[in-house]
C-alpha cells in the first residue's frame, strides 16, 4: 500500500481523478504536469480549503466509525474500520511556496446556558449553576461515562429506503426514526387487501459484512435514485456487552422480536414477520392506529374511568415488558394512541432497552427519561419506568403540554403542583409524588408492597384502578335554610337532608338525600301534608339496600346505575302521595280533607344527580357556568306556555300562575317527573320552594351562584335567602344548596 493516501479527501482537495491519484506524487515532485502551475493566490485558496476539510475530518473521526470505501474491494474490507486522522507521513506533498505546517482552526466558542449564561460543559445535561435541563436540540447529551448518549446521527448516515419493496410484499416508505444503527420506516403490507399499515424495522445482519442495497427490489421506477451509495451507509457500532432474552442477545432485531413475542400485550405492537434478506434483518411490526392520546385525553366525553383506564393499560404493558427483561427508556404522550376499541396502544417501541442495563447503553435523554438512566445507568432498575410514567401523567393531567425546561424547579425535580393549585386532588398528588421524583427510593413500591413487587408497577396499577373508579367523584358541601318571609305568619314548608360519608381502604363513599315540600296555600293543613310527605319518603327510601349507608348500615359495595335510583325515587313519591291522600280522607286521621303539598325528592352521589318532582317547587343545576332548571313546573300556566298559548313574560303576571295540575295528596295517583344529570367538580345544585323563585328569577340565581363560587354553600344559601327577604318574600321560602367540590 502506498504511503500516500488514495481517494477521498485528498483527491477532492487536489482536484485529482481516481486515475491520476497514483501519478500525483511523481508529478508533484518533478513538477511535470500539462496544466499551468498554481498561482500564489490559487495555492492559498487550496491550502485554506485543505485546512477546513482536515479539521472536519478530525472532528468526524472522533465519533464516527466508517464503512470501507466504495472504491475498495468489499469482500476484503473488515466489517469494522475505525476512521481516524491520516498519519503524518501520509500528507500530500506541499505545492511550491506553500508552508509545510498549517495552523489549526481556532477552537469552537463554548456554549452558554440559556438560563443563567454560565459556561456550558460539552457533555452536560444540566447547568451546574442554575440546574436548567438543556434541550436535546441544543447540543449533544452524554451521561457521565456514557459515550453512547448522543443525538440521532445525521440524516446523511441513514439509509433512504423509500419506495423499496422487500420480500415482494412489504413496501417501505418514509423514515420514522433511527437509533443505534436500527432504522424504522412506515410501511404497507401488500399481503392483505387493502394494504395494511406496518412498521418496517431494518438493521444490518450481524456479521454479514456490508449491506447490499442494490439487490433490494424497488416499488416504483419513477425515482432516479432510490438507494444511497456506501458513503451514506449507517455507522457500525463497536461491540457491546449483550443482554439476552432466551437465546437472543441484545442489541439485535431478534432480541426485540423475542421480547415482544414473549409479552404479547394488547397495548404493544404485535410481531408480524421476521426474516433476513440481502445482508439485512427485517422485523415487521403492527402499526397501531388511533387517536393521539393528547386528543383523546381532552375529549369532552373522556372521564376518569376512560383516562385512567388507558393509563392502567399502559402501565400493565410496561410491567409486562419488565417481566420479559426489557425497559422503555421513556413513555411519553406522543408515543401513545387510543384505538377504536378504546385500547391504549404504545405506537413506538424504538427505545426498548434490556434489563439489567449493560454499560453505556444508548440513551436519548429526554425530559421524560429517569435521571439514573442518564447519570448512573449501571444503577438503574425497573423503577426507571415509574419516573417516565409519572412524567407522562404530570403532562396530561396538570400541564396539558409536553414537558419543557420551565416545568422543572431544578435538575430532575418538577415544579410542585401545590404551588399553583393548593387544593389539587390529594389522590393525584400522591400518584405524581410516588413516580415523578428524582430519588428512585421514594417512588413506588411502598413498604409492604416492596416484598412482593420491587418494580413498583404492581402497586402503581392498583392505585390507577382506584383512580379510575373514584377520581371523578365529587365531594358534597351542603347547606339549608328556610324563612317564613315578610308577609306570612306561619311556615308551611318542610325539608330534610341526609348526608353520609364513609371511607374504607381506598374507596370513599359519599351520598345525600334531599327532601323538600311546600304545603299548598289556600288548603287546610298544608304544613301537616308537607311534614307527612317528608316522613313517608324518608321511611320508604331508607328501607332500600341502595340507601343503607344513610340509614347507619354498611354502604353498598358499589354505586348503582342511575336508573335504579330513578325508579326508587318515583316509588317514594307515589308512597308519599298515597299516605297523604289516605290520611286526608280517613275519619279521625292526622290531617284534614283536601290537604296537599309539592315535593322534591333529590338523590346525589359522587357522580349523579337524580330528581323526582311533583308541583312547582324547583331543582336547578349550575354546570360549566350555565344554570339549568331540571324540573318542569306542573301548573296550568306553565302548560299554556309549553303549548305556546302564553309567553314567559305573560305567565309571570298571570292570576292563575300558582294553580297546580298535580300535588302530593291531591289525587289517589300521581305521575311525578323524573330527571337525571351528571355532576362535575365546581357544579352547584339548588333545591327550593316557589317562595324563592317568585322573587329571585333564574337569571339572578345564575349570577349569584356563579359569583359565589369562591364561597361556601352556607354563604351562598344565606345570601340567596336574604335576597328573597329584601325583595318582599310574600311566601315562605326554603332552599337547600349543594356545592360539588
C-alpha positions as CSV (number, residue, x, y, z in Angstrom):
1,X,0.0,0.0,0.0
2,X,1.4,3.4,-0.9
3,X,2.4,5.8,1.8
4,X,0.2,8.4,0.2
5,X,-3.5,8.0,1.0
6,X,-5.7,7.3,-2.0
7,X,-9.0,8.8,-2.9
8,X,-11.4,10.6,-0.5
9,X,-10.5,13.9,1.0
10,X,-7.0,14.2,-0.7
11,X,-8.3,13.7,-4.2
12,X,-11.1,16.2,-3.7
13,X,-8.7,18.8,-2.3
14,X,-6.1,18.5,-5.0
15,X,-8.7,18.1,-7.8
16,X,-7.5,14.6,-8.9
17,X,-9.4,11.9,-10.7
18,X,-9.1,8.3,-9.5
19,X,-6.8,7.5,-12.4
20,X,-4.5,10.5,-11.7
21,X,-4.1,9.8,-7.9
22,X,-1.2,7.3,-8.2
23,X,0.7,9.7,-10.6
24,X,0.3,12.6,-8.3
25,X,3.4,12.2,-6.1
26,X,5.8,11.9,-9.1
27,X,4.1,14.8,-10.9
28,X,4.3,16.9,-7.8
29,X,8.0,16.1,-7.2
30,X,9.1,16.8,-10.7
31,X,6.5,19.5,-11.4
32,X,5.7,17.6,-14.6
33,X,2.1,18.4,-15.5
34,X,0.4,19.6,-18.6
35,X,-1.6,22.1,-16.5
36,X,-0.3,25.6,-15.7
37,X,1.3,25.9,-12.3
38,X,-0.8,27.2,-9.5
39,X,-0.6,30.9,-8.8
40,X,0.1,32.0,-5.3
41,X,-3.5,33.1,-4.8
42,X,-4.8,29.8,-6.0
43,X,-2.4,28.0,-3.8
44,X,-3.5,29.9,-0.8
45,X,-7.1,29.1,-1.6
46,X,-6.2,25.4,-2.0
47,X,-4.5,25.3,1.4
48,X,-7.3,27.1,3.1
49,X,-9.8,24.6,1.8
50,X,-7.5,21.8,2.8
51,X,-7.2,23.1,6.4
52,X,-11.0,23.3,6.7
53,X,-11.5,19.8,5.4
54,X,-8.7,18.4,7.6
55,X,-10.4,19.9,10.7
56,X,-13.7,18.4,9.7
57,X,-12.1,15.0,9.2
58,X,-10.6,15.1,12.6
59,X,-13.9,16.1,14.3
60,X,-15.7,13.3,12.4
61,X,-13.1,10.7,13.2
62,X,-13.7,11.2,17.0
63,X,-17.2,9.8,16.9
64,X,-17.8,8.0,13.5
65,X,-16.8,4.5,12.5
66,X,-16.9,4.4,8.7
67,X,-17.7,1.6,6.3
68,X,-15.0,0.6,3.8
69,X,-14.5,3.0,0.9
70,X,-16.7,2.1,-2.1
71,X,-13.7,2.1,-4.4
72,X,-12.1,-0.7,-2.5
73,X,-12.9,-4.4,-2.6
74,X,-15.8,-5.0,-0.2
75,X,-15.1,-8.7,0.3
76,X,-11.6,-7.9,1.7
77,X,-12.7,-5.0,3.8
78,X,-13.1,-5.5,7.6
79,X,-16.6,-5.3,9.0
80,X,-15.5,-2.5,11.4
81,X,-12.9,0.1,10.4
82,X,-12.1,2.9,12.8
83,X,-11.5,6.0,10.8
84,X,-9.1,8.5,12.3
85,X,-6.9,11.3,11.1
86,X,-4.4,10.5,8.4
87,X,-0.9,9.6,9.6
88,X,1.7,12.3,9.4
89,X,3.7,10.6,6.6
90,X,0.5,10.4,4.5
91,X,0.3,14.1,4.0
92,X,0.3,15.1,0.3
93,X,3.3,17.0,-1.0
94,X,3.1,20.7,-0.5
95,X,2.8,22.9,-3.6
96,X,5.6,25.3,-4.3
97,X,5.8,28.3,-1.9
98,X,3.3,26.7,0.5
99,X,4.3,26.4,4.2
100,X,4.8,22.9,5.4
101,X,2.6,23.3,8.6
102,X,-1.0,24.5,8.6
103,X,-2.2,26.4,11.6
104,X,-5.1,24.5,13.3
105,X,-8.6,26.1,13.2
106,X,-9.4,28.1,16.3
107,X,-11.4,26.1,18.9
108,X,-15.2,26.5,18.9
109,X,-16.6,29.0,21.3
110,X,-18.1,27.4,24.4
111,X,-21.9,27.4,24.5
112,X,-23.7,29.3,27.3
113,X,-26.6,28.1,29.5
114,X,-29.8,29.7,28.1
115,X,-31.0,30.1,31.7
116,X,-28.2,31.9,33.5
117,X,-25.5,32.4,30.9
118,X,-22.9,30.3,32.6
119,X,-20.4,28.4,30.5
120,X,-21.8,25.0,29.4
121,X,-19.8,21.8,29.5
122,X,-19.9,19.9,26.3
123,X,-21.3,16.7,27.9
124,X,-23.5,18.4,30.5
125,X,-27.2,17.5,30.6
126,X,-28.0,20.2,33.2
127,X,-26.4,23.6,34.1
128,X,-24.2,23.2,37.1
129,X,-25.1,26.8,38.2
130,X,-28.9,27.0,37.8
131,X,-29.9,23.4,37.2
132,X,-31.6,24.1,33.9
133,X,-32.3,21.0,31.8
134,X,-30.8,21.5,28.4
135,X,-32.9,20.9,25.3
136,X,-31.9,17.8,23.2
137,X,-31.8,20.1,20.1
138,X,-29.3,22.5,21.5
139,X,-26.3,20.2,22.0
140,X,-25.2,16.6,22.3
141,X,-26.2,15.0,25.6
142,X,-24.0,12.4,27.2
143,X,-24.1,11.0,30.7
144,X,-21.0,10.7,32.8
145,X,-19.3,7.6,31.5
146,X,-22.0,7.1,28.8
147,X,-20.4,7.7,25.4
148,X,-23.5,6.4,23.6
149,X,-25.9,9.0,24.8
150,X,-25.7,11.1,21.7
151,X,-28.2,12.8,19.3
152,X,-29.6,10.8,16.4
153,X,-27.0,10.5,13.7
154,X,-27.1,12.9,10.8
155,X,-29.7,12.1,8.1
156,X,-26.9,11.5,5.6
157,X,-25.9,8.4,7.5
158,X,-29.4,6.9,7.5
159,X,-30.3,4.7,4.5
160,X,-33.1,6.2,2.4
161,X,-35.3,3.2,1.6
162,X,-38.4,5.0,0.4
163,X,-40.3,3.1,-2.3
164,X,-38.4,-0.1,-1.7
165,X,-40.4,-3.4,-1.8
166,X,-39.0,-6.2,0.3
167,X,-40.0,-9.9,0.2
168,X,-42.3,-8.8,-2.7
169,X,-44.7,-7.8,-0.1
170,X,-43.7,-5.0,2.3
171,X,-43.4,-1.5,0.8
172,X,-41.0,0.7,2.7
173,X,-42.0,4.3,2.9
174,X,-40.6,7.3,4.9
175,X,-38.2,7.0,7.8
176,X,-39.7,7.2,11.3
177,X,-36.6,7.0,13.5
178,X,-33.1,5.8,13.7
179,X,-31.3,4.7,16.8
180,X,-28.2,2.6,17.5
181,X,-28.0,1.6,13.8
182,X,-31.6,0.4,13.7
183,X,-33.9,2.2,11.3
184,X,-37.7,2.2,11.5
185,X,-39.8,3.0,8.5
186,X,-43.5,3.5,7.9
187,X,-44.6,0.7,5.5
188,X,-47.5,-1.1,3.9
189,X,-48.2,-4.8,3.9
190,X,-49.5,-5.7,0.4
191,X,-50.2,-9.2,1.5
192,X,-53.6,-8.1,2.7
193,X,-56.4,-6.3,0.9
194,X,-56.5,-3.4,1.3
195,X,-52.8,-3.0,2.2
196,X,-52.3,-2.8,6.0
197,X,-50.0,-0.2,7.7
198,X,-47.0,-1.7,9.3
199,X,-43.7,-0.6,10.8
200,X,-40.6,-2.0,9.0
201,X,-37.6,-2.3,11.3
202,X,-34.2,-2.6,9.5
203,X,-30.7,-3.4,10.6
204,X,-27.6,-4.8,9.0
205,X,-27.3,-8.5,9.7
206,X,-24.8,-9.3,12.5
207,X,-21.6,-10.5,11.0
208,X,-22.9,-10.2,7.5
209,X,-20.5,-7.7,6.2
210,X,-21.6,-4.6,4.3
211,X,-25.3,-4.1,3.3
212,X,-26.1,-4.6,-0.3
213,X,-28.7,-2.1,-1.3
214,X,-28.7,-2.7,-5.0
215,X,-30.3,-6.1,-4.6
216,X,-33.5,-4.8,-3.0
217,X,-36.4,-4.6,-5.4
218,X,-37.9,-1.1,-6.0
219,X,-41.6,-0.5,-5.6
220,X,-41.7,2.4,-8.0
221,X,-39.5,3.1,-11.1
222,X,-40.3,6.8,-11.2
223,X,-37.4,7.7,-8.8
224,X,-34.0,8.2,-10.4
225,X,-32.1,7.3,-7.2
226,X,-33.8,5.1,-4.7
227,X,-30.9,3.8,-2.6
228,X,-27.8,5.6,-1.3
229,X,-24.2,4.8,-2.0
230,X,-21.8,3.3,0.5
231,X,-20.7,6.8,1.7
232,X,-24.2,7.1,3.2
233,X,-24.2,3.8,4.9
234,X,-25.0,3.8,8.6
235,X,-22.2,3.7,11.1
236,X,-21.2,0.3,12.5
237,X,-21.3,0.3,16.3
238,X,-18.5,-1.1,18.3
239,X,-19.1,-4.3,20.1
240,X,-21.1,-4.0,23.4
241,X,-21.9,-6.4,26.2
242,X,-25.0,-8.2,25.5
243,X,-28.2,-9.0,27.4
244,X,-30.2,-12.0,26.4
245,X,-33.9,-13.0,26.2
246,X,-33.9,-16.7,25.7
247,X,-31.3,-17.4,23.1
248,X,-31.4,-13.9,21.6
249,X,-28.9,-11.3,22.6
250,X,-29.3,-7.5,22.7
251,X,-28.8,-5.4,20.7
252,X,-30.5,-7.2,17.8
253,X,-33.8,-7.4,16.0
254,X,-34.1,-11.0,17.1
255,X,-33.9,-9.8,20.7
256,X,-36.7,-7.2,20.1
257,X,-38.8,-9.9,18.4
258,X,-38.2,-12.3,21.3
259,X,-39.3,-9.6,23.9
260,X,-42.5,-8.6,22.0
261,X,-43.3,-12.2,21.3
262,X,-42.9,-13.1,24.9
263,X,-45.1,-10.2,26.2
264,X,-47.9,-10.3,23.6
265,X,-49.7,-7.5,25.4
266,X,-52.7,-5.8,23.6
267,X,-51.1,-2.3,24.2
268,X,-47.9,-3.3,22.4
269,X,-47.4,-3.8,18.6
270,X,-47.6,-7.4,17.5
271,X,-44.7,-9.1,15.6
272,X,-46.0,-9.9,12.1
273,X,-42.8,-11.1,10.4
274,X,-39.1,-11.5,10.8
275,X,-36.6,-12.5,8.1
276,X,-33.1,-11.9,6.6
277,X,-32.6,-10.6,3.1
278,X,-29.5,-9.2,1.3
279,X,-27.4,-8.9,4.5
280,X,-30.3,-7.2,6.2
281,X,-32.5,-8.2,9.1
282,X,-36.1,-7.1,8.9
283,X,-38.7,-7.1,11.7
284,X,-42.3,-6.3,10.6
285,X,-44.4,-4.9,13.4
286,X,-48.0,-3.9,13.6
287,X,-48.6,-0.2,13.2
288,X,-51.1,0.8,15.9
289,X,-53.8,3.1,14.5
290,X,-56.0,5.5,16.5
291,X,-56.3,9.0,18.0
292,X,-53.3,10.6,19.7
293,X,-53.5,10.3,23.4
294,X,-53.3,14.1,23.7
295,X,-56.6,14.5,21.7
296,X,-58.4,11.6,23.4
297,X,-57.5,12.8,26.8
298,X,-59.0,16.2,26.2
299,X,-62.2,14.9,24.6
300,X,-65.4,16.1,26.3
301,X,-66.6,12.5,26.7
302,X,-63.4,11.4,28.4
303,X,-64.0,10.9,32.1
304,X,-61.7,9.5,34.7
305,X,-62.9,5.9,34.1
306,X,-61.6,6.2,30.5
307,X,-58.5,8.2,31.1
308,X,-57.1,6.2,34.0
309,X,-58.3,3.1,32.2
310,X,-55.9,4.0,29.4
311,X,-53.1,4.7,31.9
312,X,-53.7,1.4,33.5
313,X,-53.3,-0.4,30.2
314,X,-50.1,1.4,29.5
315,X,-48.7,0.6,33.0
316,X,-49.7,-3.1,32.5
317,X,-47.8,-3.2,29.2
318,X,-44.7,-1.6,30.8
319,X,-44.9,-4.0,33.6
320,X,-45.1,-6.9,31.2
321,X,-42.0,-5.7,29.3
322,X,-40.1,-5.5,32.6
323,X,-41.0,-9.1,33.4
324,X,-39.7,-10.1,29.9
325,X,-36.4,-8.4,30.6
326,X,-36.9,-5.1,28.8
327,X,-37.5,-1.4,29.7
328,X,-38.9,1.5,27.7
329,X,-36.5,4.4,28.2
330,X,-39.3,6.9,28.4
331,X,-43.0,6.7,27.8
332,X,-44.5,9.9,26.5
333,X,-48.0,11.0,25.5
334,X,-46.9,11.4,21.9
335,X,-45.9,7.7,21.7
336,X,-49.4,6.5,22.6
337,X,-52.6,6.3,20.6
338,X,-56.1,5.2,21.5
339,X,-57.6,2.6,19.2
340,X,-61.2,2.4,18.1
341,X,-61.8,-0.3,20.7
342,X,-60.7,2.2,23.5
343,X,-57.5,0.3,23.9
344,X,-54.4,2.4,24.6
345,X,-51.6,1.4,22.2
346,X,-47.9,2.2,22.5
347,X,-47.1,3.0,18.9
348,X,-43.3,3.3,19.1
349,X,-41.1,0.8,20.9
350,X,-37.8,2.0,19.4
351,X,-36.5,2.9,22.8
352,X,-36.5,-0.6,24.3
353,X,-33.5,-1.4,26.5
354,X,-32.6,-4.6,28.2
355,X,-32.8,-5.2,32.0
356,X,-30.4,-5.2,33.6
357,X,-28.8,-2.4,31.6
358,X,-25.4,-3.1,30.1
359,X,-22.6,-0.5,30.4
360,X,-23.0,2.7,28.3
361,X,-26.5,1.9,26.9
362,X,-27.8,4.3,24.1
363,X,-29.9,6.9,26.0
364,X,-31.9,9.5,24.1
365,X,-32.2,11.6,27.3
366,X,-35.5,13.4,27.0
367,X,-37.3,15.3,29.8
368,X,-39.2,12.0,30.4
369,X,-36.1,9.9,30.9
370,X,-35.3,8.8,34.5
371,X,-32.3,10.6,35.9
372,X,-30.5,7.3,36.8
373,X,-30.6,6.3,33.1
374,X,-28.6,9.4,32.2
375,X,-26.3,9.8,35.2
376,X,-25.8,6.2,36.6
377,X,-27.2,3.7,34.1
378,X,-25.4,0.8,35.9
379,X,-27.6,1.5,38.9
380,X,-30.9,1.7,37.1
381,X,-33.6,-0.8,37.6
382,X,-37.3,-1.3,36.7
383,X,-38.3,1.8,38.7
384,X,-36.8,4.0,36.0
385,X,-40.1,3.3,34.1
386,X,-42.1,4.8,37.0
387,X,-40.4,8.2,36.5
388,X,-41.3,8.5,32.9
389,X,-44.8,7.2,33.6
390,X,-45.3,9.9,36.3
391,X,-43.9,12.5,33.9
392,X,-46.5,11.5,31.3
393,X,-49.3,11.7,33.9
394,X,-48.0,15.1,35.0
395,X,-48.1,16.3,31.4
396,X,-51.5,15.0,30.6
397,X,-53.5,15.9,33.8
398,X,-51.6,19.0,35.0
399,X,-49.6,20.7,32.2
400,X,-51.7,19.8,29.1
401,X,-48.5,20.1,27.1
402,X,-45.2,18.3,26.7
403,X,-42.6,18.8,29.4
404,X,-40.3,21.8,28.9
405,X,-37.3,23.3,30.7
406,X,-39.6,25.7,32.5
407,X,-41.6,22.8,34.1
408,X,-38.6,21.9,36.3
409,X,-37.6,23.6,39.6
410,X,-34.1,22.2,39.3
411,X,-32.3,19.1,38.0
412,X,-34.9,16.3,37.5
413,X,-37.2,18.0,40.0
414,X,-40.5,19.1,38.5
415,X,-42.4,22.2,39.8
416,X,-44.6,21.2,42.7
417,X,-48.2,21.2,41.8
418,X,-49.4,22.6,45.1
419,X,-47.5,25.8,44.4
420,X,-50.1,26.7,41.7
421,X,-53.0,24.5,42.9
422,X,-53.0,24.2,46.7
423,X,-56.3,22.3,46.6
424,X,-55.2,19.8,43.9
425,X,-56.8,16.4,44.3
426,X,-54.8,14.6,47.0
427,X,-55.0,11.3,45.1
428,X,-53.4,12.8,42.1
429,X,-50.7,14.5,44.2
430,X,-49.8,11.1,45.7
431,X,-49.6,9.5,42.3
432,X,-47.2,12.1,41.0
433,X,-45.1,12.2,44.1
434,X,-44.7,8.4,44.1
435,X,-43.5,8.3,40.5
436,X,-42.2,11.6,39.0
437,X,-39.4,12.1,41.6
438,X,-35.6,12.1,41.3
439,X,-34.8,9.6,44.0
440,X,-35.9,6.1,43.0
441,X,-36.2,5.1,46.6
442,X,-39.1,7.5,47.1
443,X,-41.1,6.0,44.2
444,X,-43.4,3.0,44.3
445,X,-43.4,0.5,45.9
446,X,-44.3,1.4,49.4
447,X,-43.3,-0.5,52.5
448,X,-45.3,-3.7,52.3
449,X,-45.5,-3.9,48.5
450,X,-41.7,-3.9,48.3
451,X,-41.8,-7.6,49.5
452,X,-43.9,-8.8,46.5
453,X,-43.1,-6.4,43.7
454,X,-39.8,-4.4,43.9
455,X,-40.5,-2.8,40.5
456,X,-43.4,-0.8,42.0
457,X,-45.6,-1.3,38.9
458,X,-47.9,-3.7,40.7
459,X,-48.8,-1.0,43.3
460,X,-49.0,1.6,40.6
461,X,-51.5,-0.4,38.6
462,X,-53.7,-0.9,41.8
463,X,-53.5,2.8,42.5
464,X,-54.6,3.6,38.9
465,X,-57.5,1.3,39.3
466,X,-58.7,3.2,42.3
467,X,-58.2,6.5,40.5
468,X,-60.3,5.1,37.6
469,X,-63.1,4.4,40.0
470,X,-63.0,7.5,42.1
471,X,-61.1,10.3,40.5
472,X,-64.2,11.9,39.1
473,X,-66.1,11.5,42.3
474,X,-67.1,14.9,43.7
475,X,-67.3,15.9,47.4
476,X,-70.5,17.4,48.6
477,X,-70.9,20.6,50.7
478,X,-74.5,21.1,51.8
479,X,-76.4,24.0,53.5
480,X,-80.1,24.6,54.0
481,X,-82.2,27.5,55.2
482,X,-85.9,28.4,55.5
483,X,-87.8,31.6,56.2
484,X,-91.4,32.5,56.9
485,X,-91.0,35.5,54.8
486,X,-92.1,39.1,55.2
487,X,-95.9,38.5,54.9
488,X,-97.0,35.1,56.2
489,X,-97.4,34.3,59.8
490,X,-96.6,30.5,59.7
491,X,-94.3,28.4,57.7
492,X,-95.9,25.6,55.6
493,X,-92.6,24.5,54.1
494,X,-90.7,21.5,55.3
495,X,-87.4,19.9,54.4
496,X,-84.8,17.3,55.4
497,X,-81.5,16.2,54.1
498,X,-79.4,13.2,54.9
499,X,-75.7,13.3,54.2
500,X,-73.5,10.3,54.5
501,X,-69.7,9.9,54.1
502,X,-67.7,6.7,54.7
503,X,-64.3,5.5,53.6
504,X,-62.9,2.0,53.6
505,X,-59.5,1.1,52.3
506,X,-59.1,3.2,49.1
507,X,-62.7,3.8,48.3
508,X,-64.7,6.8,49.7
509,X,-68.5,6.7,49.7
510,X,-70.5,9.9,49.8
511,X,-74.2,10.5,49.1
512,X,-77.0,12.8,50.1
513,X,-80.8,12.7,50.1
514,X,-82.7,16.0,49.9
515,X,-86.4,16.1,50.6
516,X,-88.4,19.4,50.3
517,X,-92.1,20.0,50.4
518,X,-94.3,23.2,50.2
519,X,-97.7,22.9,51.8
520,X,-100.3,24.2,49.3
521,X,-101.6,27.7,50.2
522,X,-105.3,28.0,50.4
523,X,-105.7,24.4,51.6
524,X,-106.2,23.4,55.1
525,X,-103.2,21.8,57.0
526,X,-100.7,22.4,54.3
527,X,-97.9,22.2,56.9
528,X,-99.2,18.8,58.0
529,X,-99.2,17.5,54.5
530,X,-95.6,18.7,53.9
531,X,-94.3,17.1,57.1
532,X,-96.2,13.8,56.4
533,X,-94.8,13.6,52.9
534,X,-91.2,14.2,54.1
535,X,-91.6,11.4,56.7
536,X,-93.0,8.9,54.3
537,X,-90.4,9.5,51.6
538,X,-87.6,9.1,54.1
539,X,-89.1,6.0,55.6
540,X,-89.5,4.3,52.2
541,X,-86.1,5.1,50.9
542,X,-84.1,4.1,54.0
543,X,-85.6,0.7,53.8
544,X,-84.0,0.1,50.4
545,X,-80.5,-1.5,50.4
546,X,-79.2,1.2,47.9
547,X,-79.7,3.8,50.7
548,X,-78.3,1.6,53.6
549,X,-75.4,4.0,54.1
550,X,-77.8,6.8,55.0
551,X,-79.6,4.5,57.5
552,X,-76.5,3.9,59.5
553,X,-75.8,0.5,57.9
554,X,-73.0,-0.8,55.8
555,X,-73.0,1.1,52.4
556,X,-73.4,-0.8,49.2
557,X,-70.1,-2.0,47.8
558,X,-70.6,-0.1,44.5
559,X,-72.8,2.6,43.1
560,X,-75.8,1.5,41.1
561,X,-76.8,2.7,37.7
562,X,-78.9,6.0,37.8
563,X,-82.0,4.1,36.5
564,X,-82.1,2.2,39.8
565,X,-82.3,5.4,41.8
566,X,-84.8,6.9,39.5
567,X,-87.2,4.0,40.0
568,X,-86.8,4.2,43.8
569,X,-87.4,8.0,43.9
570,X,-90.6,7.6,41.8
571,X,-91.8,4.9,44.1
572,X,-91.1,7.1,47.2
573,X,-93.1,10.0,45.7
574,X,-96.0,7.6,45.0
575,X,-95.8,6.2,48.5
576,X,-95.9,9.7,49.9
577,X,-98.9,10.6,47.8
578,X,-100.8,7.5,48.9
579,X,-100.1,8.3,52.6
580,X,-101.2,11.9,52.4
581,X,-104.3,11.2,50.3
582,X,-105.3,8.4,52.7
583,X,-104.8,10.4,55.8
584,X,-106.7,13.4,54.4
585,X,-109.8,11.2,53.8
586,X,-109.7,9.0,56.9
587,X,-112.1,10.0,59.7
588,X,-110.1,11.0,62.7
589,X,-106.9,10.9,60.6
590,X,-103.8,13.0,61.1
591,X,-104.8,15.7,58.6
592,X,-107.7,17.5,57.0
593,X,-109.6,16.7,53.9
594,X,-108.0,18.3,50.8
595,X,-104.6,18.9,52.2
596,X,-101.6,18.5,49.8
597,X,-98.1,19.7,49.0
598,X,-95.4,19.9,46.4
599,X,-92.4,17.6,46.6
600,X,-88.8,17.5,45.6
601,X,-87.0,14.2,46.2
602,X,-83.3,14.5,45.2
603,X,-80.6,11.8,45.4
604,X,-77.0,12.8,44.9
605,X,-73.9,10.6,44.8
606,X,-70.3,11.5,43.7
607,X,-71.3,11.3,40.1
608,X,-75.1,11.5,39.7
609,X,-78.0,13.8,40.4
610,X,-81.5,12.2,40.4
611,X,-84.5,14.3,40.9
612,X,-88.2,13.3,41.4
613,X,-90.7,16.2,41.2
614,X,-94.3,17.0,41.9
615,X,-95.8,20.5,41.8
616,X,-94.0,23.8,41.3
617,X,-91.0,23.7,43.7
618,X,-87.8,23.5,41.6
619,X,-84.4,21.9,41.3
620,X,-81.6,23.8,39.5
621,X,-78.2,22.6,38.3
622,X,-75.4,25.0,37.6
623,X,-72.7,23.4,35.5
624,X,-70.0,24.9,33.4
625,X,-71.3,28.4,34.2
626,X,-74.8,27.7,33.0
627,X,-77.9,27.4,35.2
628,X,-80.4,24.7,34.1
629,X,-83.8,24.3,35.6
630,X,-84.1,20.5,35.7
631,X,-87.7,20.3,36.8
632,X,-90.8,21.5,34.9
633,X,-93.5,23.4,36.8
634,X,-96.7,21.3,36.9
635,X,-99.0,24.3,36.8
636,X,-101.7,25.4,34.4
637,X,-99.9,28.5,33.3
638,X,-96.7,26.6,32.6
639,X,-98.6,24.2,30.5
640,X,-100.1,27.1,28.5
641,X,-96.5,28.4,28.0
642,X,-95.4,25.0,26.7
643,X,-98.3,24.9,24.3
644,X,-97.4,28.3,23.0
645,X,-100.6,30.0,24.2
646,X,-98.7,32.2,26.7
647,X,-95.3,33.9,26.6
648,X,-93.0,33.6,29.6
649,X,-93.5,37.3,30.4
650,X,-97.3,36.9,30.4
651,X,-97.0,33.8,32.6
652,X,-95.1,35.8,35.3
653,X,-98.1,38.0,36.0
654,X,-100.9,35.6,35.2
655,X,-103.5,35.5,38.0
656,X,-103.6,31.7,38.0
657,X,-99.8,31.2,37.9
658,X,-99.8,29.2,41.2
659,X,-102.6,26.8,40.3
660,X,-101.2,23.3,40.4
661,X,-102.1,20.5,38.0
662,X,-100.5,17.9,40.3
663,X,-99.8,17.8,44.1
664,X,-98.9,15.1,46.6
665,X,-102.2,14.0,48.2
666,X,-104.4,15.7,45.7
667,X,-105.5,12.6,43.9
668,X,-105.3,8.8,44.5
669,X,-102.5,8.5,42.0
670,X,-99.7,10.9,40.9
671,X,-97.3,11.0,37.9
672,X,-94.1,12.5,39.2
673,X,-91.5,14.0,36.8
674,X,-88.1,12.3,36.9
675,X,-84.7,13.8,35.9
676,X,-81.1,12.9,35.8
677,X,-77.9,14.9,35.4
678,X,-74.1,14.2,35.7
679,X,-72.2,16.0,38.5
680,X,-68.8,17.6,38.0
681,X,-66.4,19.4,40.2
682,X,-67.5,23.0,40.5
683,X,-71.2,22.3,40.0
684,X,-74.0,23.7,42.2
685,X,-77.4,22.2,42.9
686,X,-80.2,24.3,44.3
687,X,-83.5,22.8,45.6
688,X,-86.1,25.4,46.5
689,X,-89.7,26.3,47.0
690,X,-91.5,28.8,44.9
691,X,-91.2,31.4,47.7
692,X,-87.6,31.9,46.5
693,X,-88.2,31.8,42.7
694,X,-91.2,34.2,42.9
695,X,-88.7,36.9,43.9
696,X,-85.4,35.8,42.5
697,X,-85.6,34.8,38.8
698,X,-83.4,32.3,37.2
699,X,-81.1,34.9,35.7
700,X,-80.3,36.3,39.2
701,X,-79.8,32.8,40.6
702,X,-77.2,32.1,37.9
703,X,-75.4,35.4,38.6
704,X,-75.5,34.7,42.4
705,X,-74.2,31.1,42.2
706,X,-71.6,32.0,39.6
707,X,-70.3,34.8,41.7
708,X,-70.4,32.8,44.9
709,X,-68.1,30.0,43.6
710,X,-65.3,31.3,45.8
711,X,-67.6,31.0,48.9
712,X,-69.1,28.0,50.8
713,X,-72.5,26.5,50.3
714,X,-73.5,28.1,53.6
715,X,-72.6,31.6,52.5
716,X,-74.4,31.1,49.2
717,X,-77.6,29.8,50.9
718,X,-77.7,32.8,53.3
719,X,-77.2,35.4,50.6
720,X,-79.9,33.9,48.4
721,X,-82.5,33.8,51.2
722,X,-81.6,37.3,52.3
723,X,-82.2,38.5,48.7
724,X,-85.7,37.0,48.7
725,X,-86.5,38.8,52.0
726,X,-85.1,42.1,50.7
727,X,-87.5,41.8,47.7
728,X,-90.6,41.3,49.8
729,X,-90.8,37.5,50.5
730,X,-94.6,37.2,50.1
731,X,-94.4,33.5,50.8
732,X,-92.4,31.1,52.8
733,X,-89.1,30.4,51.2
734,X,-86.9,27.3,51.6
735,X,-83.7,26.2,49.9
736,X,-81.0,23.6,50.0
737,X,-77.7,24.4,48.4
738,X,-75.2,21.7,47.4
739,X,-71.7,22.5,46.1
740,X,-69.7,19.8,44.3
741,X,-66.0,20.1,45.0
